[in-house]
Amino acid sequence: MDVTVEVVGEGVEEVSLAGDATYADLCRAVGYSPHEVTALVDGSPVPDDRAVDAARVKVLRLIKGG
């Protein structure tokens, strides 16, 4: 499954995931731990253990240090 992922404030990329991938797997695929980001579908957060069921997902970093 191919998913377009927008990491808010950082860019957009296409990722290829297994058919049974979860949103936690998607977060890892773009380089983040599910503990430091949340996945949003149509503006609403989705559980990390839910199977990916959207073609476009936003990933929002919860903590950004400097």
C-alpha positions, 0 to 999 in steps of 0.5 A: 500500500502506498500512502502520502505522508505529510510531516507537518512543517517538514514536507511530504513523502510517499511511503510503501507499507505492508497491507497489514501495517498500522499507523505506528508502522507508518510513523516509523516509516517516516523516521519517528517513534509513535511516542513522539508523533500522532497520525491524523486522518482528515484532521482527527487523530487515529490510534497507533494500533489501527490498520492504515486505511487512508491514502493521505495522512498527516503526522504531527510532531508532539515535541520539538526541541531546539 
